């Protein structure tokens, strides 16, 4: 059985991606730090696990003979903070979760994809990589690295018919969005005054908006697309 792996599968965006893929007929294996996922389906296998643990990831990936796709939806946010107040520990945490995890998971699945001569890898980055906001320097750097890593892997893996693409979500209506507000700020007010007003289409991005784009990029309809970055941002990147 060919499966699609989704990291960060218990989060708001991750769960929307899992549900959309299952509804489209994919068999999905999810992994996250949360003990369990609130989504349940016969075609969805969930495991608790830290994707920064290379041994755990190798065991998780090793359960399946064929891996058709990977969606790296795991991510950590940053509250708006001046650079002089950002600790080295926090910088390293953001880089580990948002970048190192992509390396570990990609390294684990590529041998199986090479053997099959097919596969699709999607890395969820952020429109902030091209339209920065002040005070998010660690997060923005990590998402820029995620996009560059995707492009590097796209050219390296193209001879094996493995496609690698990036999605840049705009401000998404998930629990993570409030974490970008400055410490002590009114989260709901920040959502309206900062994030909604920054989107030309005038609304936050729904997790399902991202999930539908993931489904397309994993499908055969996108078989000629690799090394691309899709902005699902309501025009925020303009």
N, C-alpha and C positions, 0 to 999 in steps of 0.2 A: 504494500500500500504506500502510495506517495503522499507525503504530508507537507504542510507549511508550518514552520516554526514562528511563533510570535513571542518576542520578549516584552516584558512590561504588560503581560496579558491580563493582569488583574486591575489595571488602572482604567480611568475613564476612556481614554483614546484606545488603549489596548483591547478593552472589552468590546468596543464598537467595531474594531477591526476583526476580532475573532467572530463575532456574531454575523457580520456581513459576509465573511469568507465561508463560514459554515452554511449560511443561507444560500450561497452561490454554489454549494456542492463540494467545497474543499474539506479535507480532513485536516484539522488544526491541532498542533501541540503547543501549549502555552507554558511559559515559565515566568515566575515573578517571585519577589520576596514574601508577598502575602501568603498566609497559610492556605487560603483557598480562594477560588474565583466565585463570584455570585452567578456566573453564567454556567449552565450545565446543558450538555447535549451529547448524544451517543457518538457524534463525530468530533468531539472536543476532548482532548486529554490534557489535564493540567497538573503541573508539578510545582511545588515550592522549591526555589533554589536561587542562589546568588550567581548571576552570570559573570561576575568577576572572578569566580572560582573556576579556573580552567579545567581542573579535574572533573568537577561536577558537570560542566558544560559538555565535556567529551563523553561522559557516561550518558547524559541526557540525549545527545545527538546520536550516540551509538545504538540506541534502541530501534532505530528505523533503518531499513535497507536503502530506501529511496527518499530523498528530501528534494521536493520540487521548488521550494521557496523559503525565504526567511524574511521576516519583517522585524527590524530592530526598532521597536516602539518605546523601549525603556528610556527614561530621561529624568534628570533632576533639574530643578529651577534655581534661580538666584533672585533674592530680593534686591531691589536697587540699592547699591552700596558703593560709596566712593572707594577707589582702588586702594587708598592708604589704610582702609579699614578691613580689607579682605585678607584673611589669614592664608598662609600657605596650605594648611590642612584643608580649608574649604576649596581652594583652587584645585588641589590634587583630587579631592572627592568629585568635583564636577568633571574633571578630565577623565577620571576613572570610569564614572557611570556613563558619560555621554560619548566617550571616544574609545577607551580601552575595551569596553564591553563589545563594541563593534568588531574590533580586531579579534577578540577571543572567539566570538560566535562564528565569524567568517572563516577563520582558520580551521574551526572544527567541521564546518559543513562542506567546504570546498572539495576535499578529496572525494566525497560521495557524488557531488555534482559533476566533477571532472570525469568520474567513471561513467556516469550516465550521459555525458555530453549534453547536459541541459540544466537549467536552473535560473532562478531569479532572486536577487537580493535587493531589499528596499531598506534604506536608512532614513528614519524620520529625523530631520534636522529642524530648522527654524528660519522663518523669513528675516529674523533679526540678524542673521549672518550677512545679509545684504542691505538691510535697513536697520542699523543699530539704534538702540535706545541707551541713554546715559545710565551708568551704574550697573550694567550687566556684562562687564568685560569678560569674566570667566565663562559665563554661559555662552556668549556670542563667539568667543574664541573656540569653544568646544564644538559648537554647531558648524562653524567654518571648517574646522578640522574634519568633521563628519562628512561634509560635502566633498572636500578634497580627497579623503580616503575612498569615497564612493567612486570618484572619477578615476583614481589610480587603480582600483580593483576592476573597474569596467574595462580598461584597456588591457590589463593583465589577463583577464579571464575570457575576453571575447573569443580567442581561438578555440575555447572549449564550449562555446555557445551558452555561456553563463552571463546573464545580463545583471548589471548593477546600476540602480538609480536612486535618486534622492527626492524626498518630498519636503518642501518648505511650508509648513503650516503657518497661517497667520494666527492672531490671537484666538485661541480655541476656548470654547465654553466648557472647561474642565476644572477640576479642583486645583490643578497646577497653576492656572492663570492668576489666582489671587496671591500666589507665592512670589510673583514678580513685583508686587507693590512694595514700596518702601516700608521698612519695619514700623509698625504702629499706625499705618495708614488705614483708612476705611476701605475695605476690600471692594465692597459693592460700588462705592462711589468711584474708586479707581477704575473698575471695569468699565463704567459708563464714560467717565471723563477722560480717561487715558486710552483705553483699548478700543472701545466701540467707535469713538470719534476718529481713531486713526485708520479705520477701515473704510475705503471709499464706498463699498457696497452698503455700509451702515449697519452691519451686524457682526456679532462674533461668529467664528467658524465653528460649526457643529462637529463633534467627533465623527459623525456619519459622513460628513463631507470628505474627511481624510480617508475614512474606510472605503468609500466608493472609488477613490483614486487608487488606493492600494489594490483593490480587486482588479481594476483595469490593468495596472502595471504588472500584475502577476499573470494576467491572462495571455492567451495566444494572440489576441488582438494587438498586444503591445510587443510582439516578437521582434520587431525591428528597432526597439527603443532601448538604448543602453548609454550610460554616461550622462544621462539627462537629469535636470533638476526641475521638478514640477512645482510651481507655486500654487498652493491652495490657500489663498490668503485674502480673498475679497478685494484684491487690488492694493493691499498694504505695501507691497514691494515697489509700487510705481513712484 
